[in-house]
């Protein structure tokens, strides 16, 4: 899920209850305005990621071969017994397919973790359309802005709340 996760904290430092109706916009480095995703589609995507099944990793041949036997010395006539295990060396095809499958398994694990992380982050904290914040209290709201690519800076975040506009801009690299 490429995009930007935004967590907003509203703290009422007045002596009276404060009504806040936040409006948030995000402008990327290319000047495009990004719209936040809605809660339901975000949670559906996060839940799908969290439920990503791990792919099967193929196994080739036995893990090892057990070999036993006896050898008689032609010079002394002594009999020697031996036993041991041998691990087969796989060829290019088996090694490639195992590595490919392990990469898929790591990607599935990353997707599951990302889905769980997003679900926990957004769960009960999604930005509401309005808040009434008691004196001295804090309200938390989170949003996700999907983006075709991330990383380009600066990013500008505009927040309209309590009759004021606040603009935040990340530093350019």
NUMARKE-931955 format. One line per field, with one value per residue (C-alpha): residue number from 1; residue in three letters; x, y, z. Coordinates in steps of 0.5 Angstrom, whole numbers. Layout:
<atoms>
vexba: c(NUM,...)
pami: c(ALA,...)
east: c(X,...)
north: c(Y,...)
up: c(Z,...)
</atoms>
This chain:
<atoms>
vexba: c(1,2,3,4,5,6,7,8,9,10,11,12,13,14,15,16,17,18,19,20,21,22,23,24,25,26,27,28,29,30,31,32,33,34,35,36,37,38,39,40,41,42,43,44,45,46,47,48,49,50,51,52,53,54,55,56,57,58,59,60,61,62,63,64,65,66,67,68,69,70,71,72,73,74,75,76,77,78,79,80,81,82,83,84,85,86,87,88,89,90,91,92,93,94,95,96,97,98,99,100,101,102,103,104,105,106,107,108,109,110,111,112,113,114,115,116,117,118,119,120,121,122,123,124,125,126,127,128,129,130,131,132,133,134,135,136,137,138,139,140,141,142,143,144,145,146,147,148,149,150,151,152,153,154,155,156,157,158,159,160,161,162,163,164,165,166,167,168,169,170,171,172,173)
pami: c(UNK,UNK,UNK,UNK,UNK,UNK,UNK,UNK,UNK,UNK,UNK,UNK,UNK,UNK,UNK,UNK,UNK,UNK,UNK,UNK,UNK,UNK,UNK,UNK,UNK,UNK,UNK,UNK,UNK,UNK,UNK,UNK,UNK,UNK,UNK,UNK,UNK,UNK,UNK,UNK,UNK,UNK,UNK,UNK,UNK,UNK,UNK,UNK,UNK,UNK,UNK,UNK,UNK,UNK,UNK,UNK,UNK,UNK,UNK,UNK,UNK,UNK,UNK,UNK,UNK,UNK,UNK,UNK,UNK,UNK,UNK,UNK,UNK,UNK,UNK,UNK,UNK,UNK,UNK,UNK,UNK,UNK,UNK,UNK,UNK,UNK,UNK,UNK,UNK,UNK,UNK,UNK,UNK,UNK,UNK,UNK,UNK,UNK,UNK,UNK,UNK,UNK,UNK,UNK,UNK,UNK,UNK,UNK,UNK,UNK,UNK,UNK,UNK,UNK,UNK,UNK,UNK,UNK,UNK,UNK,UNK,UNK,UNK,UNK,UNK,UNK,UNK,UNK,UNK,UNK,UNK,UNK,UNK,UNK,UNK,UNK,UNK,UNK,UNK,UNK,UNK,UNK,UNK,UNK,UNK,UNK,UNK,UNK,UNK,UNK,UNK,UNK,UNK,UNK,UNK,UNK,UNK,UNK,UNK,UNK,UNK,UNK,UNK,UNK,UNK,UNK,UNK,UNK,UNK,UNK,UNK,UNK,UNK)
east: c(0,4,2,3,0,-2,-3,-6,-7,-11,-10,-15,-11,-17,-22,-28,-30,-27,-31,-26,-29,-22,-21,-14,-11,-4,0,6,13,10,4,-1,-7,-8,-14,-15,-18,-24,-24,-28,-23,-17,-19,-21,-14,-11,-15,-13,-6,-6,-9,-4,-3,5,6,9,16,18,23,27,29,31,34,40,42,44,50,53,57,64,70,76,83,87,93,91,84,81,74,72,65,63,56,55,50,50,47,45,47,42,43,41,34,32,36,33,26,27,30,24,19,23,23,15,15,19,14,8,11,12,5,2,6,4,-3,-3,1,-4,-10,-8,-6,-12,-17,-20,-17,-19,-20,-28,-31,-32,-30,-32,-25,-26,-21,-14,-16,-13,-16,-13,-14,-11,-11,-8,-7,-5,0,3,10,13,19,19,20,17,10,5,0,-6,-10,-16,-19,-22,-23,-16,-11,-5,0,6,12,17,24,27,33)
north: c(0,6,12,17,16,22,22,29,31,36,39,44,49,53,53,51,46,46,44,42,40,38,38,36,36,33,36,32,34,35,39,34,34,27,25,21,14,12,8,2,1,2,-3,-8,-7,-8,-14,-17,-16,-19,-25,-26,-34,-36,-40,-47,-48,-54,-59,-63,-70,-73,-68,-74,-81,-86,-90,-96,-102,-106,-106,-111,-109,-113,-113,-114,-118,-113,-111,-104,-102,-95,-91,-84,-79,-75,-69,-68,-62,-59,-57,-50,-51,-53,-48,-43,-45,-46,-38,-36,-39,-37,-30,-30,-33,-27,-22,-25,-25,-17,-16,-20,-15,-9,-11,-12,-5,-1,-5,-3,4,6,1,6,12,14,22,23,29,33,33,36,37,38,43,40,34,31,28,24,22,18,19,15,18,13,15,12,13,16,19,25,31,36,34,40,38,43,42,47,46,51,56,56,54,50,49,44,43,37,39,38,33)
up: c(0,-2,1,7,14,17,25,28,35,37,44,47,51,53,59,55,50,43,37,31,24,21,14,11,5,2,-4,-6,-9,-16,-14,-14,-9,-6,-3,4,3,6,13,10,3,8,13,7,4,11,12,6,7,14,11,6,6,6,-1,-1,-1,-5,-2,-7,-5,1,6,7,5,10,8,12,10,11,8,8,8,3,7,14,13,18,17,18,19,17,17,15,12,6,4,-3,-7,-11,-18,-21,-22,-15,-12,-16,-15,-7,-7,-11,-7,0,-3,-4,3,5,1,4,11,10,7,13,18,14,14,21,23,19,22,29,27,24,28,33,31,24,23,25,21,28,35,41,46,53,56,57,53,47,41,36,28,23,15,10,3,-3,-7,-14,-11,-4,-2,-7,-2,0,2,4,9,10,16,17,24,29,24,23,17,19,14,15,9,10,8,2,1)
</atoms>
